[in-house]
Amino acid sequence: MQTAAIIVSLTLTIVALALLARAVARLVDVLRLGRAVHDRTAQGGVRTAAVLRESVGHSRMLKWSVPGAAHWLV
């Protein structure tokens, strides 16, 4: 019984790793479609502040009235 459980566990692990590798490869393919932005490092402080304001303050979530407020409270 224990041998069967080990075989099933190893098989599921191998299948999961194969699916993970395929998903990562697809994500890399999608990310490579984008163009390079050469001025991305310009105004680093302003961009960082904007990202922190949106992430910590959940400012986009508050654009939706009830769901946004509920998410912000959770």
mmCIF file of the N, C-alpha and C atoms, coordinates in Angstrom:
data_MODEL
# 
_entry.id   MODEL 
# 
loop_
_atom_site.group_PDB 
_atom_site.id 
_atom_site.type_symbol 
_atom_site.label_atom_id 
_atom_site.label_alt_id 
_atom_site.label_comp_id 
_atom_site.label_asym_id 
_atom_site.label_entity_id 
_atom_site.label_seq_id 
_atom_site.pdbx_PDB_ins_code 
_atom_site.Cartn_x 
_atom_site.Cartn_y 
_atom_site.Cartn_z 
_atom_site.occupancy 
_atom_site.B_iso_or_equiv 
_atom_site.pdbx_formal_charge 
_atom_site.auth_seq_id 
_atom_site.auth_comp_id 
_atom_site.auth_asym_id 
_atom_site.auth_atom_id 
_atom_site.pdbx_PDB_model_num 
ATOM 1   N N  . MET A 1 1  ? 0.816   -1.186 0.000   1.00 0.00 ? 1  MET A N  1 
ATOM 2   C CA . MET A 1 1  ? 0.000   0.000  0.000   1.00 0.00 ? 1  MET A CA 1 
ATOM 3   C C  . MET A 1 1  ? 0.862   1.254  0.000   1.00 0.00 ? 1  MET A C  1 
ATOM 4   N N  . GLN A 1 2  ? 1.933   1.223  0.761   1.00 0.00 ? 2  GLN A N  1 
ATOM 5   C CA . GLN A 1 2  ? 2.817   2.379  0.839   1.00 0.00 ? 2  GLN A CA 1 
ATOM 6   C C  . GLN A 1 2  ? 3.551   2.597  -0.489  1.00 0.00 ? 2  GLN A C  1 
ATOM 7   N N  . THR A 1 3  ? 3.911   1.538  -1.157  1.00 0.00 ? 3  THR A N  1 
ATOM 8   C CA . THR A 1 3  ? 4.584   1.648  -2.447  1.00 0.00 ? 3  THR A CA 1 
ATOM 9   C C  . THR A 1 3  ? 3.657   2.278  -3.483  1.00 0.00 ? 3  THR A C  1 
ATOM 10  N N  . ALA A 1 4  ? 2.417   1.909  -3.454  1.00 0.00 ? 4  ALA A N  1 
ATOM 11  C CA . ALA A 1 4  ? 1.449   2.482  -4.386  1.00 0.00 ? 4  ALA A CA 1 
ATOM 12  C C  . ALA A 1 4  ? 1.274   3.969  -4.131  1.00 0.00 ? 4  ALA A C  1 
ATOM 13  N N  . ALA A 1 5  ? 1.241   4.360  -2.878  1.00 0.00 ? 5  ALA A N  1 
ATOM 14  C CA . ALA A 1 5  ? 1.102   5.775  -2.542  1.00 0.00 ? 5  ALA A CA 1 
ATOM 15  C C  . ALA A 1 5  ? 2.322   6.571  -3.011  1.00 0.00 ? 5  ALA A C  1 
ATOM 16  N N  . ILE A 1 6  ? 3.484   5.993  -2.875  1.00 0.00 ? 6  ILE A N  1 
ATOM 17  C CA . ILE A 1 6  ? 4.712   6.654  -3.330  1.00 0.00 ? 6  ILE A CA 1 
ATOM 18  C C  . ILE A 1 6  ? 4.691   6.813  -4.845  1.00 0.00 ? 6  ILE A C  1 
ATOM 19  N N  . ILE A 1 7  ? 4.293   5.787  -5.549  1.00 0.00 ? 7  ILE A N  1 
ATOM 20  C CA . ILE A 1 7  ? 4.249   5.833  -7.022  1.00 0.00 ? 7  ILE A CA 1 
ATOM 21  C C  . ILE A 1 7  ? 3.239   6.883  -7.490  1.00 0.00 ? 7  ILE A C  1 
ATOM 22  N N  . VAL A 1 8  ? 2.067   6.910  -6.873  1.00 0.00 ? 8  VAL A N  1 
ATOM 23  C CA . VAL A 1 8  ? 1.050   7.901  -7.240  1.00 0.00 ? 8  VAL A CA 1 
ATOM 24  C C  . VAL A 1 8  ? 1.551   9.312  -6.944  1.00 0.00 ? 8  VAL A C  1 
ATOM 25  N N  . SER A 1 9  ? 2.166   9.497  -5.793  1.00 0.00 ? 9  SER A N  1 
ATOM 26  C CA . SER A 1 9  ? 2.684   10.818 -5.422  1.00 0.00 ? 9  SER A CA 1 
ATOM 27  C C  . SER A 1 9  ? 3.761   11.285 -6.390  1.00 0.00 ? 9  SER A C  1 
ATOM 28  N N  . LEU A 1 10 ? 4.679   10.407 -6.736  1.00 0.00 ? 10 LEU A N  1 
ATOM 29  C CA . LEU A 1 10 ? 5.744   10.781 -7.667  1.00 0.00 ? 10 LEU A CA 1 
ATOM 30  C C  . LEU A 1 10 ? 5.189   11.079 -9.057  1.00 0.00 ? 10 LEU A C  1 
ATOM 31  N N  . THR A 1 11 ? 4.209   10.311 -9.483  1.00 0.00 ? 11 THR A N  1 
ATOM 32  C CA . THR A 1 11 ? 3.594   10.549 -10.789 1.00 0.00 ? 11 THR A CA 1 
ATOM 33  C C  . THR A 1 11 ? 2.902   11.902 -10.820 1.00 0.00 ? 11 THR A C  1 
ATOM 34  N N  . LEU A 1 12 ? 2.146   12.205 -9.784  1.00 0.00 ? 12 LEU A N  1 
ATOM 35  C CA . LEU A 1 12 ? 1.472   13.501 -9.713  1.00 0.00 ? 12 LEU A CA 1 
ATOM 36  C C  . LEU A 1 12 ? 2.471   14.653 -9.651  1.00 0.00 ? 12 LEU A C  1 
ATOM 37  N N  . THR A 1 13 ? 3.565   14.456 -8.947  1.00 0.00 ? 13 THR A N  1 
ATOM 38  C CA . THR A 1 13 ? 4.597   15.492 -8.870  1.00 0.00 ? 13 THR A CA 1 
ATOM 39  C C  . THR A 1 13 ? 5.223   15.736 -10.229 1.00 0.00 ? 13 THR A C  1 
ATOM 40  N N  . ILE A 1 14 ? 5.506   14.678 -10.967 1.00 0.00 ? 14 ILE A N  1 
ATOM 41  C CA . ILE A 1 14 ? 6.105   14.821 -12.297 1.00 0.00 ? 14 ILE A CA 1 
ATOM 42  C C  . ILE A 1 14 ? 5.135   15.532 -13.243 1.00 0.00 ? 14 ILE A C  1 
ATOM 43  N N  . VAL A 1 15 ? 3.864   15.164 -13.183 1.00 0.00 ? 15 VAL A N  1 
ATOM 44  C CA . VAL A 1 15 ? 2.861   15.817 -14.032 1.00 0.00 ? 15 VAL A CA 1 
ATOM 45  C C  . VAL A 1 15 ? 2.741   17.295 -13.666 1.00 0.00 ? 15 VAL A C  1 
ATOM 46  N N  . ALA A 1 16 ? 2.715   17.598 -12.372 1.00 0.00 ? 16 ALA A N  1 
ATOM 47  C CA . ALA A 1 16 ? 2.607   18.991 -11.925 1.00 0.00 ? 16 ALA A CA 1 
ATOM 48  C C  . ALA A 1 16 ? 3.818   19.807 -12.367 1.00 0.00 ? 16 ALA A C  1 
ATOM 49  N N  . LEU A 1 17 ? 5.002   19.251 -12.279 1.00 0.00 ? 17 LEU A N  1 
ATOM 50  C CA . LEU A 1 17 ? 6.201   19.961 -12.707 1.00 0.00 ? 17 LEU A CA 1 
ATOM 51  C C  . LEU A 1 17 ? 6.205   20.202 -14.215 1.00 0.00 ? 17 LEU A C  1 
ATOM 52  N N  . ALA A 1 18 ? 5.710   19.232 -14.965 1.00 0.00 ? 18 ALA A N  1 
ATOM 53  C CA . ALA A 1 18 ? 5.621   19.410 -16.415 1.00 0.00 ? 18 ALA A CA 1 
ATOM 54  C C  . ALA A 1 18 ? 4.632   20.523 -16.765 1.00 0.00 ? 18 ALA A C  1 
ATOM 55  N N  . LEU A 1 19 ? 3.493   20.553 -16.085 1.00 0.00 ? 19 LEU A N  1 
ATOM 56  C CA . LEU A 1 19 ? 2.514   21.616 -16.322 1.00 0.00 ? 19 LEU A CA 1 
ATOM 57  C C  . LEU A 1 19 ? 3.065   22.985 -15.907 1.00 0.00 ? 19 LEU A C  1 
ATOM 58  N N  . LEU A 1 20 ? 3.806   23.022 -14.823 1.00 0.00 ? 20 LEU A N  1 
ATOM 59  C CA . LEU A 1 20 ? 4.425   24.264 -14.378 1.00 0.00 ? 20 LEU A CA 1 
ATOM 60  C C  . LEU A 1 20 ? 5.437   24.764 -15.405 1.00 0.00 ? 20 LEU A C  1 
ATOM 61  N N  . ALA A 1 21 ? 6.261   23.868 -15.911 1.00 0.00 ? 21 ALA A N  1 
ATOM 62  C CA . ALA A 1 21 ? 7.265   24.253 -16.910 1.00 0.00 ? 21 ALA A CA 1 
ATOM 63  C C  . ALA A 1 21 ? 6.592   24.779 -18.178 1.00 0.00 ? 21 ALA A C  1 
ATOM 64  N N  . ARG A 1 22 ? 5.505   24.154 -18.578 1.00 0.00 ? 22 ARG A N  1 
ATOM 65  C CA . ARG A 1 22 ? 4.785   24.612 -19.763 1.00 0.00 ? 22 ARG A CA 1 
ATOM 66  C C  . ARG A 1 22 ? 4.163   25.986 -19.544 1.00 0.00 ? 22 ARG A C  1 
ATOM 67  N N  . ALA A 1 23 ? 3.606   26.204 -18.365 1.00 0.00 ? 23 ALA A N  1 
ATOM 68  C CA . ALA A 1 23 ? 3.003   27.503 -18.057 1.00 0.00 ? 23 ALA A CA 1 
ATOM 69  C C  . ALA A 1 23 ? 4.063   28.599 -18.006 1.00 0.00 ? 23 ALA A C  1 
ATOM 70  N N  . VAL A 1 24 ? 5.202   28.310 -17.420 1.00 0.00 ? 24 VAL A N  1 
ATOM 71  C CA . VAL A 1 24 ? 6.286   29.298 -17.360 1.00 0.00 ? 24 VAL A CA 1 
ATOM 72  C C  . VAL A 1 24 ? 6.786   29.612 -18.763 1.00 0.00 ? 24 VAL A C  1 
ATOM 73  N N  . ALA A 1 25 ? 6.913   28.603 -19.593 1.00 0.00 ? 25 ALA A N  1 
ATOM 74  C CA . ALA A 1 25 ? 7.363   28.832 -20.972 1.00 0.00 ? 25 ALA A CA 1 
ATOM 75  C C  . ALA A 1 25 ? 6.372   29.707 -21.733 1.00 0.00 ? 25 ALA A C  1 
ATOM 76  N N  . ARG A 1 26 ? 5.081   29.496 -21.524 1.00 0.00 ? 26 ARG A N  1 
ATOM 77  C CA . ARG A 1 26 ? 4.070   30.333 -22.187 1.00 0.00 ? 26 ARG A CA 1 
ATOM 78  C C  . ARG A 1 26 ? 4.128   31.766 -21.682 1.00 0.00 ? 26 ARG A C  1 
ATOM 79  N N  . LEU A 1 27 ? 4.328   31.947 -20.384 1.00 0.00 ? 27 LEU A N  1 
ATOM 80  C CA . LEU A 1 27 ? 4.445   33.297 -19.834 1.00 0.00 ? 27 LEU A CA 1 
ATOM 81  C C  . LEU A 1 27 ? 5.657   34.021 -20.393 1.00 0.00 ? 27 LEU A C  1 
ATOM 82  N N  . VAL A 1 28 ? 6.766   33.303 -20.512 1.00 0.00 ? 28 VAL A N  1 
ATOM 83  C CA . VAL A 1 28 ? 7.975   33.909 -21.072 1.00 0.00 ? 28 VAL A CA 1 
ATOM 84  C C  . VAL A 1 28 ? 7.733   34.312 -22.522 1.00 0.00 ? 28 VAL A C  1 
ATOM 85  N N  . ASP A 1 29 ? 7.046   33.478 -23.274 1.00 0.00 ? 29 ASP A N  1 
ATOM 86  C CA . ASP A 1 29 ? 6.729   33.807 -24.666 1.00 0.00 ? 29 ASP A CA 1 
ATOM 87  C C  . ASP A 1 29 ? 5.879   35.069 -24.757 1.00 0.00 ? 29 ASP A C  1 
ATOM 88  N N  . VAL A 1 30 ? 4.888   35.182 -23.885 1.00 0.00 ? 30 VAL A N  1 
ATOM 89  C CA . VAL A 1 30 ? 4.029   36.359 -23.896 1.00 0.00 ? 30 VAL A CA 1 
ATOM 90  C C  . VAL A 1 30 ? 4.820   37.607 -23.509 1.00 0.00 ? 30 VAL A C  1 
ATOM 91  N N  . LEU A 1 31 ? 5.657   37.483 -22.496 1.00 0.00 ? 31 LEU A N  1 
ATOM 92  C CA . LEU A 1 31 ? 6.441   38.639 -22.046 1.00 0.00 ? 31 LEU A CA 1 
ATOM 93  C C  . LEU A 1 31 ? 7.442   39.100 -23.095 1.00 0.00 ? 31 LEU A C  1 
ATOM 94  N N  . ARG A 1 32 ? 7.919   38.197 -23.909 1.00 0.00 ? 32 ARG A N  1 
ATOM 95  C CA . ARG A 1 32 ? 8.880   38.569 -24.951 1.00 0.00 ? 32 ARG A CA 1 
ATOM 96  C C  . ARG A 1 32 ? 8.229   39.324 -26.106 1.00 0.00 ? 32 ARG A C  1 
ATOM 97  N N  . LEU A 1 33 ? 6.900   39.311 -26.170 1.00 0.00 ? 33 LEU A N  1 
ATOM 98  C CA . LEU A 1 33 ? 6.209   40.020 -27.239 1.00 0.00 ? 33 LEU A CA 1 
ATOM 99  C C  . LEU A 1 33 ? 6.283   41.536 -27.067 1.00 0.00 ? 33 LEU A C  1 
ATOM 100 N N  . GLY A 1 34 ? 6.482   41.990 -25.841 1.00 0.00 ? 34 GLY A N  1 
ATOM 101 C CA . GLY A 1 34 ? 6.492   43.426 -25.572 1.00 0.00 ? 34 GLY A CA 1 
ATOM 102 C C  . GLY A 1 34 ? 7.737   44.108 -26.101 1.00 0.00 ? 34 GLY A C  1 
ATOM 103 N N  . ARG A 1 35 ? 7.595   45.414 -26.364 1.00 0.00 ? 35 ARG A N  1 
ATOM 104 C CA . ARG A 1 35 ? 8.725   46.209 -26.818 1.00 0.00 ? 35 ARG A CA 1 
ATOM 105 C C  . ARG A 1 35 ? 9.525   46.699 -25.626 1.00 0.00 ? 35 ARG A C  1 
ATOM 106 N N  . ALA A 1 36 ? 10.788  46.984 -25.846 1.00 0.00 ? 36 ALA A N  1 
ATOM 107 C CA . ALA A 1 36 ? 11.629  47.572 -24.817 1.00 0.00 ? 36 ALA A CA 1 
ATOM 108 C C  . ALA A 1 36 ? 11.283  49.043 -24.671 1.00 0.00 ? 36 ALA A C  1 
ATOM 109 N N  . VAL A 1 37 ? 11.221  49.504 -23.436 1.00 0.00 ? 37 VAL A N  1 
ATOM 110 C CA . VAL A 1 37 ? 10.950  50.917 -23.172 1.00 0.00 ? 37 VAL A CA 1 
ATOM 111 C C  . VAL A 1 37 ? 12.253  51.518 -22.657 1.00 0.00 ? 37 VAL A C  1 
ATOM 112 N N  . HIS A 1 38 ? 12.814  52.417 -23.445 1.00 0.00 ? 38 HIS A N  1 
ATOM 113 C CA . HIS A 1 38 ? 14.142  52.928 -23.121 1.00 0.00 ? 38 HIS A CA 1 
ATOM 114 C C  . HIS A 1 38 ? 14.119  53.996 -22.038 1.00 0.00 ? 38 HIS A C  1 
ATOM 115 N N  . ASP A 1 39 ? 13.003  54.674 -21.838 1.00 0.00 ? 39 ASP A N  1 
ATOM 116 C CA . ASP A 1 39 ? 12.958  55.709 -20.811 1.00 0.00 ? 39 ASP A CA 1 
ATOM 117 C C  . ASP A 1 39 ? 12.271  55.225 -19.535 1.00 0.00 ? 39 ASP A C  1 
ATOM 118 N N  . ARG A 1 40 ? 12.294  53.928 -19.302 1.00 0.00 ? 40 ARG A N  1 
ATOM 119 C CA . ARG A 1 40 ? 11.622  53.351 -18.138 1.00 0.00 ? 40 ARG A CA 1 
ATOM 120 C C  . ARG A 1 40 ? 12.230  53.832 -16.824 1.00 0.00 ? 40 ARG A C  1 
ATOM 121 N N  . THR A 1 41 ? 13.519  54.107 -16.802 1.00 0.00 ? 41 THR A N  1 
ATOM 122 C CA . THR A 1 41 ? 14.158  54.528 -15.563 1.00 0.00 ? 41 THR A CA 1 
ATOM 123 C C  . THR A 1 41 ? 14.033  56.025 -15.323 1.00 0.00 ? 41 THR A C  1 
ATOM 124 N N  . ALA A 1 42 ? 13.457  56.760 -16.265 1.00 0.00 ? 42 ALA A N  1 
ATOM 125 C CA . ALA A 1 42 ? 13.271  58.196 -16.073 1.00 0.00 ? 42 ALA A CA 1 
ATOM 126 C C  . ALA A 1 42 ? 12.217  58.429 -14.985 1.00 0.00 ? 42 ALA A C  1 
ATOM 127 N N  . GLN A 1 43 ? 12.432  59.402 -14.164 1.00 0.00 ? 43 GLN A N  1 
ATOM 128 C CA . GLN A 1 43 ? 11.527  59.766 -13.074 1.00 0.00 ? 43 GLN A CA 1 
ATOM 129 C C  . GLN A 1 43 ? 11.218  58.570 -12.179 1.00 0.00 ? 43 GLN A C  1 
ATOM 130 N N  . GLY A 1 44 ? 12.266  57.906 -11.722 1.00 0.00 ? 44 GLY A N  1 
ATOM 131 C CA . GLY A 1 44 ? 12.091  56.706 -10.891 1.00 0.00 ? 44 GLY A CA 1 
ATOM 132 C C  . GLY A 1 44 ? 11.346  56.974 -9.604  1.00 0.00 ? 44 GLY A C  1 
ATOM 133 N N  . GLY A 1 45 ? 11.630  58.112 -8.974  1.00 0.00 ? 45 GLY A N  1 
ATOM 134 C CA . GLY A 1 45 ? 10.956  58.431 -7.717  1.00 0.00 ? 45 GLY A CA 1 
ATOM 135 C C  . GLY A 1 45 ? 9.467   58.644 -7.898  1.00 0.00 ? 45 GLY A C  1 
ATOM 136 N N  . VAL A 1 46 ? 9.092   59.326 -8.961  1.00 0.00 ? 46 VAL A N  1 
ATOM 137 C CA . VAL A 1 46 ? 7.670   59.591 -9.230  1.00 0.00 ? 46 VAL A CA 1 
ATOM 138 C C  . VAL A 1 46 ? 6.943   58.285 -9.530  1.00 0.00 ? 46 VAL A C  1 
ATOM 139 N N  . ARG A 1 47 ? 7.568   57.437 -10.334 1.00 0.00 ? 47 ARG A N  1 
ATOM 140 C CA . ARG A 1 47 ? 6.940   56.151 -10.678 1.00 0.00 ? 47 ARG A CA 1 
ATOM 141 C C  . ARG A 1 47 ? 6.810   55.254 -9.454  1.00 0.00 ? 47 ARG A C  1 
ATOM 142 N N  . THR A 1 48 ? 7.844   55.222 -8.605  1.00 0.00 ? 48 THR A N  1 
ATOM 143 C CA . THR A 1 48 ? 7.798   54.405 -7.392  1.00 0.00 ? 48 THR A CA 1 
ATOM 144 C C  . THR A 1 48 ? 6.709   54.894 -6.450  1.00 0.00 ? 48 THR A C  1 
ATOM 145 N N  . ALA A 1 49 ? 6.598   56.199 -6.293  1.00 0.00 ? 49 ALA A N  1 
ATOM 146 C CA . ALA A 1 49 ? 5.553   56.756 -5.429  1.00 0.00 ? 49 ALA A CA 1 
ATOM 147 C C  . ALA A 1 49 ? 4.167   56.406 -5.957  1.00 0.00 ? 49 ALA A C  1 
ATOM 148 N N  . ALA A 1 50 ? 3.983   56.459 -7.267  1.00 0.00 ? 50 ALA A N  1 
ATOM 149 C CA . ALA A 1 50 ? 2.683   56.126 -7.847  1.00 0.00 ? 50 ALA A CA 1 
ATOM 150 C C  . ALA A 1 50 ? 2.327   54.662 -7.612  1.00 0.00 ? 50 ALA A C  1 
ATOM 151 N N  . VAL A 1 51 ? 3.293   53.778 -7.767  1.00 0.00 ? 51 VAL A N  1 
ATOM 152 C CA . VAL A 1 51 ? 3.041   52.345 -7.555  1.00 0.00 ? 51 VAL A CA 1 
ATOM 153 C C  . VAL A 1 51 ? 2.717   52.088 -6.084  1.00 0.00 ? 51 VAL A C  1 
ATOM 154 N N  . LEU A 1 52 ? 3.460   52.704 -5.179  1.00 0.00 ? 52 LEU A N  1 
ATOM 155 C CA . LEU A 1 52 ? 3.185   52.522 -3.755  1.00 0.00 ? 52 LEU A CA 1 
ATOM 156 C C  . LEU A 1 52 ? 1.816   53.077 -3.380  1.00 0.00 ? 52 LEU A C  1 
ATOM 157 N N  . ARG A 1 53 ? 1.460   54.221 -3.934  1.00 0.00 ? 53 ARG A N  1 
ATOM 158 C CA . ARG A 1 53 ? 0.163   54.831 -3.640  1.00 0.00 ? 53 ARG A CA 1 
ATOM 159 C C  . ARG A 1 53 ? -0.973  53.906 -4.101  1.00 0.00 ? 53 ARG A C  1 
ATOM 160 N N  . GLU A 1 54 ? -0.841  53.330 -5.296  1.00 0.00 ? 54 GLU A N  1 
ATOM 161 C CA . GLU A 1 54 ? -1.888  52.438 -5.798  1.00 0.00 ? 54 GLU A CA 1 
ATOM 162 C C  . GLU A 1 54 ? -1.908  51.110 -5.051  1.00 0.00 ? 54 GLU A C  1 
ATOM 163 N N  . SER A 1 55 ? -0.740  50.575 -4.700  1.00 0.00 ? 55 SER A N  1 
ATOM 164 C CA . SER A 1 55 ? -0.674  49.268 -4.054  1.00 0.00 ? 55 SER A CA 1 
ATOM 165 C C  . SER A 1 55 ? -1.105  49.330 -2.596  1.00 0.00 ? 55 SER A C  1 
ATOM 166 N N  . VAL A 1 56 ? -0.537  50.253 -1.852  1.00 0.00 ? 56 VAL A N  1 
ATOM 167 C CA . VAL A 1 56 ? -0.821  50.320 -0.421  1.00 0.00 ? 56 VAL A CA 1 
ATOM 168 C C  . VAL A 1 56 ? -2.191  50.951 -0.170  1.00 0.00 ? 56 VAL A C  1 
ATOM 169 N N  . GLY A 1 57 ? -2.520  51.978 -0.928  1.00 0.00 ? 57 GLY A N  1 
ATOM 170 C CA . GLY A 1 57 ? -3.781  52.664 -0.712  1.00 0.00 ? 57 GLY A CA 1 
ATOM 171 C C  . GLY A 1 57 ? -4.965  52.050 -1.421  1.00 0.00 ? 57 GLY A C  1 
ATOM 172 N N  . HIS A 1 58 ? -4.735  51.078 -2.282  1.00 0.00 ? 58 HIS A N  1 
ATOM 173 C CA . HIS A 1 58 ? -5.801  50.435 -3.057  1.00 0.00 ? 58 HIS A CA 1 
ATOM 174 C C  . HIS A 1 58 ? -6.664  51.477 -3.771  1.00 0.00 ? 58 HIS A C  1 
ATOM 175 N N  . SER A 1 59 ? -6.023  52.461 -4.374  1.00 0.00 ? 59 SER A N  1 
ATOM 176 C CA . SER A 1 59 ? -6.775  53.553 -4.985  1.00 0.00 ? 59 SER A CA 1 
ATOM 177 C C  . SER A 1 59 ? -7.628  53.089 -6.159  1.00 0.00 ? 59 SER A C  1 
ATOM 178 N N  . ARG A 1 60 ? -7.191  52.106 -6.894  1.00 0.00 ? 60 ARG A N  1 
ATOM 179 C CA . ARG A 1 60 ? -8.012  51.626 -8.018  1.00 0.00 ? 60 ARG A CA 1 
ATOM 180 C C  . ARG A 1 60 ? -9.244  50.883 -7.523  1.00 0.00 ? 60 ARG A C  1 
ATOM 181 N N  . MET A 1 61 ? -9.107  50.183 -6.407  1.00 0.00 ? 61 MET A N  1 
ATOM 182 C CA . MET A 1 61 ? -10.248 49.448 -5.873  1.00 0.00 ? 61 MET A CA 1 
ATOM 183 C C  . MET A 1 61 ? -11.348 50.386 -5.414  1.00 0.00 ? 61 MET A C  1 
ATOM 184 N N  . LEU A 1 62 ? -10.990 51.572 -4.967  1.00 0.00 ? 62 LEU A N  1 
ATOM 185 C CA . LEU A 1 62 ? -12.003 52.496 -4.473  1.00 0.00 ? 62 LEU A CA 1 
ATOM 186 C C  . LEU A 1 62 ? -12.798 53.138 -5.601  1.00 0.00 ? 62 LEU A C  1 
ATOM 187 N N  . LYS A 1 63 ? -12.405 52.905 -6.861  1.00 0.00 ? 63 LYS A N  1 
ATOM 188 C CA . LYS A 1 63 ? -13.192 53.390 -7.982  1.00 0.00 ? 63 LYS A CA 1 
ATOM 189 C C  . LYS A 1 63 ? -14.500 52.613 -8.098  1.00 0.00 ? 63 LYS A C  1 
ATOM 190 N N  . TRP A 1 64 ? -14.497 51.374 -7.596  1.00 0.00 ? 64 TRP A N  1 
ATOM 191 C CA . TRP A 1 64 ? -15.727 50.588 -7.524  1.00 0.00 ? 64 TRP A CA 1 
ATOM 192 C C  . TRP A 1 64 ? -16.276 50.812 -6.128  1.00 0.00 ? 64 TRP A C  1 
ATOM 193 N N  . SER A 1 65 ? -17.485 51.223 -6.007  1.00 0.00 ? 65 SER A N  1 
ATOM 194 C CA . SER A 1 65 ? -18.003 51.652 -4.708  1.00 0.00 ? 65 SER A CA 1 
ATOM 195 C C  . SER A 1 65 ? -18.015 50.530 -3.656  1.00 0.00 ? 65 SER A C  1 
ATOM 196 N N  . VAL A 1 66 ? -18.987 49.666 -3.719  1.00 0.00 ? 66 VAL A N  1 
ATOM 197 C CA . VAL A 1 66 ? -19.147 48.657 -2.661  1.00 0.00 ? 66 VAL A CA 1 
ATOM 198 C C  . VAL A 1 66 ? -18.066 47.573 -2.713  1.00 0.00 ? 66 VAL A C  1 
ATOM 199 N N  . PRO A 1 67 ? -17.793 46.959 -3.868  1.00 0.00 ? 67 PRO A N  1 
ATOM 200 C CA . PRO A 1 67 ? -16.748 45.923 -3.880  1.00 0.00 ? 67 PRO A CA 1 
ATOM 201 C C  . PRO A 1 67 ? -15.372 46.481 -3.524  1.00 0.00 ? 67 PRO A C  1 
ATOM 202 N N  . GLY A 1 68 ? -15.095 47.688 -3.981  1.00 0.00 ? 68 GLY A N  1 
ATOM 203 C CA . GLY A 1 68 ? -13.794 48.279 -3.670  1.00 0.00 ? 68 GLY A CA 1 
ATOM 204 C C  . GLY A 1 68 ? -13.632 48.555 -2.197  1.00 0.00 ? 68 GLY A C  1 
ATOM 205 N N  . ALA A 1 69 ? -14.662 49.114 -1.570  1.00 0.00 ? 69 ALA A N  1 
ATOM 206 C CA . ALA A 1 69 ? -14.589 49.390 -0.136  1.00 0.00 ? 69 ALA A CA 1 
ATOM 207 C C  . ALA A 1 69 ? -14.494 48.093 0.660   1.00 0.00 ? 69 ALA A C  1 
ATOM 208 N N  . ALA A 1 70 ? -15.234 47.071 0.259   1.00 0.00 ? 70 ALA A N  1 
ATOM 209 C CA . ALA A 1 70 ? -15.176 45.785 0.952   1.00 0.00 ? 70 ALA A CA 1 
ATOM 210 C C  . ALA A 1 70 ? -13.788 45.170 0.830   1.00 0.00 ? 70 ALA A C  1 
ATOM 211 N N  . HIS A 1 71 ? -13.205 45.247 -0.355  1.00 0.00 ? 71 HIS A N  1 
ATOM 212 C CA . HIS A 1 71 ? -11.859 44.708 -0.543  1.00 0.00 ? 71 HIS A CA 1 
ATOM 213 C C  . HIS A 1 71 ? -10.854 45.474 0.309   1.00 0.00 ? 71 HIS A C  1 
ATOM 214 N N  . TRP A 1 72 ? -10.999 46.790 0.340   1.00 0.00 ? 72 TRP A N  1 
ATOM 215 C CA . TRP A 1 72 ? -10.066 47.617 1.091   1.00 0.00 ? 72 TRP A CA 1 
ATOM 216 C C  . TRP A 1 72 ? -10.144 47.279 2.576   1.00 0.00 ? 72 TRP A C  1 
ATOM 217 N N  . LEU A 1 73 ? -11.353 47.022 3.093   1.00 0.00 ? 73 LEU A N  1 
ATOM 218 C CA . LEU A 1 73 ? -11.511 46.686 4.506   1.00 0.00 ? 73 LEU A CA 1 
ATOM 219 C C  . LEU A 1 73 ? -10.955 45.305 4.827   1.00 0.00 ? 73 LEU A C  1 
ATOM 220 N N  . VAL A 1 74 ? -11.067 44.387 3.894   1.00 0.00 ? 74 VAL A N  1 
ATOM 221 C CA . VAL A 1 74 ? -10.550 43.043 4.151   1.00 0.00 ? 74 VAL A CA 1 
ATOM 222 C C  . VAL A 1 74 ? -9.050  43.088 4.166   1.00 0.00 ? 74 VAL A C  1 
# 
